[in-house]
Amino acid sequence: MKRRDFLKAAAASTSLAGCTRAAKNEDLVKVPKVSAEQARDRHQGRSAVALIPCPSYQEDMTGLLHQYADRVGVPDLKGKNVVLKPNMVEYRKDMPIHTNPAVVKAVIEFVRDRGAASVTVAEGPGHMRDTEFLLQVMGIQDVLDEMNVPFVDLNLDDLDKVPNPHGFTSLEHFYLPATITRADVVVSLPKLKTHHWVGVTCSMKNLFGTVPGRKYGWPKNLLHFKGIPKSIIDLVRIIKPAFAVVDAIVAMEGDGPINGTPIDTGFLAMGRDLAALDATCTRITSINPDELSYLILAGKVIGNTDPAMIDLLGSDIDSLKRPFKQPITLTNKEMIARAAHEGS
């Protein structure tokens, strides 16, 4: 289904009665069957997620991250080659589409303080192809120059052929950038946003930017054809990010991940279990993660999405929770289900 036709159908379907939708929801949220091999590497035991109050980008974010790092299980970075993967999908003036450069700078300082041997910032923007322009207009290039950190355009990087054993997309392998596959540590630095295909985008969906456009097209078309939720899970299982830091100081609501509007949320989030981290952030948006197929699947093969298995540090969900405006696709579960299972 083409995006234009999909959204037209979504708009037309909003007239359906709420009770009709509710009756269908349970049948529409479906995930693939999970084999023992697929579940084998799932995070074991409890998970810790830090919800760190941070009202502005002028705060000492590096210091805040240090306060919670050991408690959420950030691994030893001494002597490691670390790659930071922010969200740089597109640019709109004064819109919170991309990871704020102040957050990028704070995490560079943080990983260096913890002994990283090298730090690289890398991204493969999914829409705009002029990456140099994006770096300049977003302010990230200024940070890279100040901190003497190199940048790699993952859309144009050398490629490694990486097996996808027991994957959900039916792809036997991915061609992924060497900067990602050869890193000792990959850190996801997403912007918290609503998303018209998957509901909410956070640390796991952010990994779409690791898929090279020169191989798979813009906006990473093969992953859309194979099903976005399945592709998210395969990428997390292959890349295995060590931890993530979520920029949720100003998030995006409405028609995200590009055309939504800003919402002040005032926190950073950090965790090692990306499933737990994303499910927690999703609850803060007032969207139910149990209605999003990629988060349901993540709870089976990545880590904990059940709040009873997640230890929250810092703030609690209720104190940060906001009623995010939702994409039109989320107002009708049939539309979001079709996006999940038919491709988009």
C-alpha positions as CSV (number, residue, x, y, z in Angstrom):
1,M,0.0,0.0,0.0
2,K,1.3,3.4,-0.9
3,R,1.7,6.0,1.9
4,R,-0.7,8.4,0.2
5,D,-3.4,5.7,-0.1
6,F,-2.7,4.4,3.4
7,L,-3.2,7.8,5.0
8,K,-6.3,8.5,2.9
9,A,-7.8,5.2,4.1
10,A,-6.9,6.1,7.7
11,A,-8.6,9.5,7.5
12,A,-11.8,7.9,6.1
13,S,-11.8,5.2,8.8
14,T,-11.9,7.6,11.7
15,S,-15.7,7.8,11.5
16,L,-16.0,4.2,12.8
17,A,-17.6,3.9,16.2
18,G,-15.2,3.7,19.1
19,C,-16.9,0.5,20.4
20,T,-16.3,-1.2,17.0
21,R,-12.6,-0.4,17.2
22,A,-12.4,-1.6,20.8
23,A,-13.9,-4.9,19.9
24,K,-11.3,-5.5,17.1
25,N,-8.2,-4.4,18.9
26,E,-7.2,-7.7,20.5
27,D,-7.5,-9.5,17.1
28,L,-5.5,-6.8,15.3
29,V,-2.4,-6.8,17.5
30,K,-0.6,-9.8,16.2
31,V,3.0,-10.8,16.4
32,P,4.9,-13.6,14.7
33,K,5.4,-16.8,16.6
34,V,8.7,-16.9,18.5
35,S,11.0,-19.9,18.4
36,A,13.3,-21.0,21.2
37,E,16.3,-19.8,19.1
38,Q,14.7,-16.4,18.6
39,A,14.1,-16.0,22.3
40,R,17.5,-17.3,23.4
41,D,19.3,-14.0,23.7
42,R,16.5,-12.1,25.4
43,H,17.6,-10.0,28.4
44,Q,17.5,-12.1,31.5
45,G,16.3,-10.9,34.9
46,R,15.0,-7.5,35.8
47,S,15.8,-4.3,33.9
48,A,16.6,-0.8,35.1
49,V,15.5,2.4,33.4
50,A,16.6,5.9,34.5
51,L,14.0,8.7,34.0
52,I,16.2,11.7,34.6
53,P,14.5,15.1,35.2
54,C,16.1,17.6,32.9
55,P,14.0,20.7,32.2
56,S,16.3,22.2,29.5
57,Y,19.2,21.6,27.3
58,Q,21.3,24.0,29.4
59,E,21.5,21.5,32.3
60,D,24.6,19.6,33.2
61,M,23.4,16.5,31.3
62,T,26.8,14.8,31.4
63,G,26.7,14.9,35.2
64,L,23.1,13.6,35.3
65,L,24.1,10.7,33.1
66,H,27.0,9.8,35.4
67,Q,24.6,9.8,38.4
68,Y,22.6,6.9,36.9
69,A,25.1,5.0,34.7
70,D,26.2,2.3,37.0
71,R,22.7,1.8,38.4
72,V,21.3,1.0,34.9
73,G,24.2,-1.2,34.0
74,V,26.1,0.9,31.5
75,P,29.0,-1.4,30.5
76,D,32.7,-0.8,30.9
77,L,33.9,1.5,28.1
78,K,37.6,1.6,28.9
79,G,39.6,1.2,25.7
80,K,36.5,0.7,23.6
81,N,35.7,2.2,20.2
82,V,32.3,3.8,20.7
83,V,29.9,4.8,18.0
84,L,27.0,7.2,18.9
85,K,24.0,7.0,16.6
86,P,21.7,10.1,16.9
87,N,18.4,10.6,15.0
88,M,19.0,12.9,12.1
89,V,16.2,11.7,9.7
90,E,15.2,15.2,8.5
91,Y,15.1,18.9,9.3
92,R,12.3,21.4,9.9
93,K,13.1,24.7,11.5
94,D,12.2,24.8,15.2
95,M,10.8,21.3,15.1
96,P,12.1,18.5,17.4
97,I,12.8,16.0,14.7
98,H,16.4,15.3,15.5
99,T,18.5,14.5,18.6
100,N,19.4,17.9,20.1
101,P,23.2,18.7,19.7
102,A,23.5,19.4,23.4
103,V,22.5,15.8,24.1
104,V,25.0,14.6,21.6
105,K,27.7,16.7,23.2
106,A,26.8,15.4,26.7
107,V,27.0,11.8,25.6
108,I,30.4,12.3,23.9
109,E,31.7,13.8,27.2
110,F,30.1,10.9,29.2
111,V,31.6,8.1,27.2
112,R,35.0,9.8,27.2
113,D,34.8,10.2,31.0
114,R,34.2,6.5,31.2
115,G,37.4,5.7,29.3
116,A,36.3,5.2,25.6
117,A,39.4,5.0,23.4
118,S,37.6,6.7,20.5
119,V,34.2,8.2,19.8
120,T,32.5,8.5,16.4
121,V,29.1,10.0,15.6
122,A,27.4,8.2,12.8
123,E,24.0,8.4,11.1
124,G,22.4,7.5,7.8
125,P,19.5,10.0,7.4
126,G,16.4,8.3,6.0
127,H,15.0,11.3,4.1
128,M,17.3,14.2,3.2
129,R,20.4,13.0,1.4
130,D,22.5,16.1,2.0
131,T,24.0,15.0,5.2
132,E,26.5,17.8,5.4
133,F,23.6,20.3,5.3
134,L,21.8,18.4,8.1
135,L,24.9,18.5,10.3
136,Q,25.3,22.2,9.8
137,V,21.7,23.3,10.2
138,M,21.1,21.0,13.2
139,G,24.1,22.3,15.0
140,I,25.7,18.9,15.4
141,Q,28.7,19.8,13.2
142,D,29.5,22.6,15.7
143,V,29.6,20.0,18.5
144,L,31.7,17.6,16.4
145,D,34.2,20.4,15.7
146,E,34.4,21.6,19.3
147,M,34.8,18.0,20.6
148,N,37.1,16.9,17.8
149,V,34.9,13.9,16.9
150,P,34.6,12.4,13.5
151,F,31.3,11.8,11.7
152,V,30.5,8.9,9.3
153,D,27.6,9.0,6.9
154,L,26.2,5.5,7.2
155,N,24.4,5.8,3.9
156,L,27.7,5.9,2.1
157,D,30.0,3.8,4.4
158,D,31.8,0.6,3.4
159,L,29.5,-2.4,3.9
160,D,29.7,-5.7,5.7
161,K,27.5,-8.7,4.9
162,V,26.0,-9.7,8.3
163,P,24.0,-12.9,8.8
164,N,20.5,-12.6,10.2
165,P,20.0,-16.0,11.8
166,H,16.5,-16.7,13.1
167,G,15.3,-13.3,11.8
168,F,11.7,-12.1,11.5
169,T,12.0,-10.4,8.2
170,S,12.9,-13.5,6.1
171,L,16.1,-11.7,5.1
172,E,19.0,-14.1,5.5
173,H,21.5,-11.2,5.9
174,F,21.8,-7.5,6.0
175,Y,24.5,-5.3,4.4
176,L,25.4,-2.9,7.3
177,P,28.0,-0.1,7.6
178,A,31.4,-1.2,8.7
179,T,31.4,1.7,11.2
180,I,28.6,-0.1,13.0
181,T,29.6,-3.7,12.6
182,R,33.2,-3.1,13.7
183,A,32.5,-0.9,16.6
184,D,33.1,-2.2,20.1
185,V,30.1,-0.3,21.5
186,V,27.1,1.2,19.7
187,V,24.9,3.7,21.6
188,S,21.5,4.7,20.4
189,L,20.7,8.4,20.9
190,P,17.0,8.8,19.8
191,K,14.5,11.6,20.0
192,L,11.3,10.5,21.6
193,K,8.5,11.0,19.0
194,T,5.2,9.6,17.9
195,H,5.3,7.7,14.6
196,H,2.6,7.2,12.1
197,W,3.7,3.7,11.2
198,V,4.7,2.1,14.5
199,G,3.1,4.4,17.1
200,V,6.2,5.6,19.0
201,T,9.8,5.8,17.8
202,C,12.6,5.6,20.4
203,S,15.9,3.8,20.9
204,M,15.1,0.7,18.8
205,K,13.4,2.3,15.8
206,N,16.4,4.7,15.7
207,L,18.5,1.9,14.3
208,F,16.8,2.3,10.9
209,G,19.4,5.0,10.4
210,T,22.1,2.3,10.4
211,V,20.8,0.8,7.2
212,P,22.6,2.2,4.2
213,G,20.5,4.2,1.7
214,R,22.9,3.5,-1.1
215,K,22.0,-0.2,-0.8
216,Y,18.4,-0.2,0.4
217,G,17.1,3.2,-0.9
218,W,15.5,6.1,0.8
219,P,13.7,5.9,3.2
220,K,15.2,2.4,3.7
221,N,12.6,0.9,1.4
222,L,13.3,-2.8,1.8
223,L,12.7,-2.5,5.6
224,H,9.3,-1.0,4.9
225,F,8.4,-3.8,2.4
226,K,9.5,-6.5,4.9
227,G,7.5,-4.9,7.7
228,I,8.8,-2.2,10.0
229,P,8.2,-3.9,13.3
230,K,10.0,-7.1,12.2
231,S,12.8,-5.0,10.7
232,I,13.2,-3.1,14.0
233,I,13.6,-6.3,16.0
234,D,16.0,-7.9,13.5
235,L,18.3,-4.8,13.6
236,V,18.3,-4.7,17.4
237,R,19.2,-8.4,17.6
238,I,22.0,-8.0,15.0
239,I,23.6,-4.7,16.2
240,K,23.1,-5.2,19.9
241,P,23.4,-1.6,21.2
242,A,25.1,-1.5,24.5
243,F,22.8,1.1,25.9
244,A,20.7,4.1,24.9
245,V,20.1,7.7,26.0
246,V,16.8,9.2,25.0
247,D,16.4,12.9,24.2
248,A,13.0,13.6,25.7
249,I,13.6,17.1,27.0
250,V,11.4,18.3,24.1
251,A,9.6,15.5,22.3
252,M,7.3,15.3,19.3
253,E,3.6,14.5,19.3
254,G,1.0,14.2,16.6
255,D,2.1,13.3,13.0
256,G,5.6,12.2,13.8
257,P,8.3,11.3,13.1
258,I,8.7,14.4,10.9
259,N,5.5,16.5,10.8
260,G,4.5,16.5,14.4
261,T,4.6,19.3,16.9
262,P,6.8,19.9,20.0
263,I,5.8,18.9,23.5
264,D,7.8,19.7,26.6
265,T,8.5,16.5,28.5
266,G,11.6,17.6,30.5
267,F,13.5,14.4,30.9
268,L,16.3,12.2,29.7
269,A,16.0,8.4,29.8
270,M,18.8,5.9,29.9
271,G,18.9,2.1,30.0
272,R,20.7,-1.0,28.8
273,D,17.6,-3.0,28.0
274,L,16.2,-1.2,25.0
275,A,12.9,-3.0,25.1
276,A,12.3,-1.8,28.7
277,L,13.5,1.7,27.9
278,D,11.2,2.1,24.9
279,A,8.2,0.6,26.6
280,T,8.7,3.0,29.6
281,C,9.0,6.0,27.3
282,T,5.9,4.9,25.4
283,R,3.9,4.8,28.6
284,I,4.9,8.4,29.3
285,T,3.3,9.4,26.0
286,S,0.1,7.8,27.3
287,I,0.2,5.3,24.4
288,N,-0.1,1.7,25.5
289,P,2.9,-0.3,24.4
290,D,0.8,-3.5,24.6
291,E,-1.0,-2.2,21.5
292,L,2.2,-1.7,19.4
293,S,3.3,-4.9,17.7
294,Y,7.1,-4.2,17.7
295,L,7.0,-3.6,21.4
296,I,5.0,-6.8,22.0
297,L,7.6,-8.7,20.0
298,A,10.5,-6.9,21.7
299,G,9.1,-8.1,25.0
300,K,9.4,-11.7,23.8
301,V,12.9,-11.6,22.2
302,I,14.7,-8.4,23.3
303,G,13.9,-7.7,27.0
304,N,11.3,-6.6,29.5
305,T,8.3,-4.6,28.5
306,D,6.2,-5.7,31.5
307,P,6.4,-2.8,34.1
308,A,6.5,-5.3,36.9
309,M,10.0,-6.3,35.6
310,I,11.3,-2.8,35.2
311,D,13.0,-0.9,38.1
312,L,12.6,2.8,37.5
313,L,15.2,5.2,38.8
314,G,14.9,9.0,39.2
315,S,11.3,10.0,38.3
316,D,8.3,7.8,37.9
317,I,6.0,7.5,34.9
318,D,3.1,9.3,36.5
319,S,5.1,12.5,37.2
320,L,6.3,12.7,33.6
321,K,3.3,11.4,31.8
322,R,1.7,13.5,29.0
323,P,-1.3,12.9,26.8
324,F,0.6,13.1,23.5
325,K,-1.5,13.9,20.4
326,Q,-1.5,10.7,18.3
327,P,-0.9,10.1,14.6
328,I,-4.1,9.5,12.7
329,T,-3.0,5.9,12.2
330,L,-3.3,5.3,16.0
331,T,-6.8,6.5,16.2
332,N,-7.8,3.3,14.3
333,K,-6.1,0.1,15.2
334,E,-6.9,-1.5,11.8
335,M,-4.7,1.1,10.1
336,I,-1.7,0.6,12.4
337,A,-2.1,-3.2,12.1
338,R,-2.0,-2.9,8.3
339,A,1.1,-0.8,8.5
340,A,2.7,-3.3,10.7
341,H,1.9,-6.5,8.8
342,E,1.6,-5.4,5.2
343,G,4.5,-3.0,5.0
344,S,4.1,0.7,4.3
